[in-house]
């Protein structure tokens, strides 16, 4: 049984993944954090490439642009 949690944490940067067991069942996982990496727009552009919603302008046109106070009950 491990009593020194910091020792376990120090093992993870080397790539070791640990499973914490409670009452004989897996309860949590401990592992290295993936480093953040910079992404170029071209790598992500496909995520935002969706079909045009032509009804959007119609929906926008029916909105009332009058500013209102959201905290005033109507």
PASEBA-1860 file (N, C-alpha, C; in nm, 3 decimals):
! residues 74
1> XXXXXXXX> 0.085/-0.117/0.000/0.000/0.000/0.000/0.090/0.124/0.000 ~ 0.056/0.217/-0.087/0.135/0.340/-0.099/0.080/0.445/-0.003 ~ 0.169/0.502/0.076/0.130/0.607/0.167/0.184/0.743/0.123 ~ 0.273/0.743/0.026/0.338/0.866/-0.016/0.285/0.906/-0.154 ~ 0.179/0.987/-0.157/0.117/1.024/-0.283/0.211/1.103/-0.373 ~ 0.297/1.186/-0.314/0.387/1.267/-0.396/0.484/1.179/-0.474 ~ 0.521/1.066/-0.418/0.609/0.974/-0.491/0.539/0.920/-0.616 ~ 0.411/0.890/-0.602/0.335/0.843/-0.718/0.325/0.950/-0.825
9> XXXXXXXX> 0.301/1.074/-0.783/0.290/1.184/-0.879/0.421/1.203/-0.953 ~ 0.533/1.191/-0.884/0.663/1.209/-0.948/0.693/1.097/-1.049 ~ 0.627/0.986/-1.042/0.650/0.878/-1.136/0.579/0.902/-1.269 ~ 0.478/0.988/-1.270/0.398/1.007/-1.392/0.467/1.086/-1.503 ~ 0.554/1.186/-1.476/0.616/1.256/-1.588/0.698/1.164/-1.679 ~ 0.745/1.053/-1.625/0.821/0.958/-1.706/0.729/0.875/-1.795 ~ 0.598/0.898/-1.785/0.505/0.826/-1.871/0.430/0.715/-1.801 ~ 0.459/0.691/-1.675/0.392/0.583/-1.604/0.246/0.621/-1.574
17> XXXXXXXX> 0.157/0.528/-1.596/0.015/0.547/-1.565/-0.020/0.451/-1.452 ~ -0.090/0.505/-1.352/-0.125/0.426/-1.235/-0.275/0.424/-1.217 ~ -0.326/0.314/-1.165/-0.468/0.303/-1.133/-0.481/0.296/-0.982 ~ -0.563/0.384/-0.927/-0.588/0.385/-0.783/-0.702/0.288/-0.755 ~ -0.680/0.193/-0.667/-0.779/0.091/-0.635/-0.838/0.120/-0.496 ~ -0.969/0.120/-0.486/-1.037/0.137/-0.358/-1.132/0.019/-0.342 ~ -1.119/-0.051/-0.233/-1.202/-0.169/-0.204/-1.198/-0.269/-0.319 ~ -1.080/-0.285/-0.377/-1.062/-0.384/-0.482/-1.111/-0.344/-0.620
25> XXXXXXXX> -1.155/-0.220/-0.635/-1.207/-0.174/-0.764/-1.134/-0.049/-0.808 ~ -1.111/-0.033/-0.940/-1.046/0.089/-0.989/-1.132/0.211/-0.956 ~ -1.069/0.313/-0.895/-1.142/0.433/-0.854/-1.093/0.557/-0.927 ~ -0.966/0.558/-0.967/-0.911/0.676/-1.033/-0.787/0.637/-1.111 ~ -0.753/0.721/-1.206/-0.631/0.700/-1.283/-0.538/0.818/-1.263 ~ -0.410/0.791/-1.265/-0.310/0.894/-1.251/-0.210/0.875/-1.363 ~ -0.186/0.981/-1.439/-0.093/0.968/-1.550/-0.041/1.103/-1.593 ~ 0.052/1.104/-1.688/0.111/1.229/-1.734/0.008/1.313/-1.809
33> XXXXXXXX> 0.023/1.443/-1.798/-0.063/1.537/-1.870/-0.003/1.557/-2.008 ~ -0.088/1.556/-2.108/-0.041/1.582/-2.244/0.002/1.727/-2.255 ~ 0.115/1.752/-2.317/0.158/1.891/-2.330/0.066/1.967/-2.424 ~ 0.051/2.096/-2.397/-0.029/2.180/-2.486/0.051/2.206/-2.612 ~ -0.017/2.198/-2.722/0.051/2.225/-2.848/-0.027/2.330/-2.925 ~ 0.045/2.414/-2.995/-0.015/2.517/-3.077/-0.072/2.453/-3.202 ~ -0.192/2.493/-3.238/-0.257/2.442/-3.358/-0.272/2.555/-3.458 ~ -0.242/2.528/-3.581/-0.262/2.625/-3.688/-0.410/2.624/-3.726
41> XXXXXXXX> -0.458/2.738/-3.774/-0.599/2.750/-3.812/-0.638/2.641/-3.913 ~ -0.552/2.613/-4.009/-0.586/2.513/-4.111/-0.607/2.374/-4.051 ~ -0.545/2.347/-3.935/-0.566/2.218/-3.868/-0.705/2.208/-3.807 ~ -0.766/2.323/-3.772/-0.895/2.324/-3.704/-1.010/2.371/-3.792 ~ -0.981/2.426/-3.907/-1.085/2.487/-3.990/-1.198/2.390/-4.022 ~ -1.169/2.264/-4.039/-1.272/2.166/-4.071/-1.375/2.150/-3.961 ~ -1.337/2.178/-3.837/-1.430/2.168/-3.725/-1.542/2.270/-3.741 ~ -1.507/2.387/-3.796/-1.603/2.495/-3.809/-1.670/2.498/-3.946
49> XXXXXXXX> -1.631/2.410/-4.034/-1.687/2.407/-4.169/-1.821/2.333/-4.166 ~ -1.927/2.410/-4.159/-2.062/2.354/-4.150/-2.147/2.414/-4.261 ~ -2.256/2.348/-4.295/-2.344/2.405/-4.396/-2.406/2.536/-4.346 ~ -2.429/2.626/-4.438/-2.488/2.755/-4.405/-2.634/2.737/-4.365 ~ -2.672/2.804/-4.258/-2.811/2.804/-4.213/-2.879/2.927/-4.273 ~ -2.949/2.907/-4.382/-3.011/3.019/-4.452/-3.126/3.080/-4.371 ~ -3.183/3.007/-4.278/-3.291/3.060/-4.196/-3.238/3.152/-4.086 ~ -3.107/3.153/-4.066/-3.049/3.234/-3.960/-3.083/3.382/-3.978
57> XXXXXXXX> -3.071/3.432/-4.098/-3.101/3.573/-4.120/-3.249/3.600/-4.098 ~ -3.335/3.506/-4.136/-3.478/3.523/-4.111/-3.506/3.526/-3.960 ~ -3.439/3.439/-3.885/-3.456/3.436/-3.740/-3.405/3.566/-3.678 ~ -3.293/3.614/-3.726/-3.236/3.737/-3.673/-3.328/3.856/-3.699 ~ -3.394/3.857/-3.813/-3.480/3.970/-3.850/-3.605/3.979/-3.762 ~ -3.647/3.869/-3.699/-3.767/3.874/-3.615/-3.736/3.916/-3.471 ~ -3.607/3.928/-3.438/-3.570/3.970/-3.304/-3.592/4.119/-3.286 ~ -3.632/4.156/-3.167/-3.647/4.296/-3.131/-3.512/4.343/-3.075
65> XXXXXXXX> -3.454/4.445/-3.136/-3.322/4.492/-3.095/-3.327/4.592/-2.980 ~ -3.441/4.611/-2.919/-3.453/4.705/-2.808/-3.378/4.650/-2.687 ~ -3.285/4.730/-2.634/-3.213/4.682/-2.515/-3.308/4.669/-2.396 ~ -3.289/4.564/-2.318/-3.371/4.542/-2.200/-3.282/4.509/-2.082 ~ -3.334/4.535/-1.963/-3.263/4.501/-1.841/-3.305/4.360/-1.800 ~ -3.211/4.265/-1.802/-3.248/4.125/-1.770/-3.291/4.106/-1.625 ~ -3.265/4.205/-1.537/-3.298/4.190/-1.396/-3.434/4.249/-1.361 ~ -3.500/4.308/-1.460/-3.633/4.364/-1.436/-3.737/4.261/-1.477
73> XX> -3.825/4.228/-1.385/-3.928/4.129/-1.413/-4.032/4.191/-1.506 ~ -4.077/4.115/-1.604/-4.176/4.166/-1.700/-4.305/4.095/-1.684
END
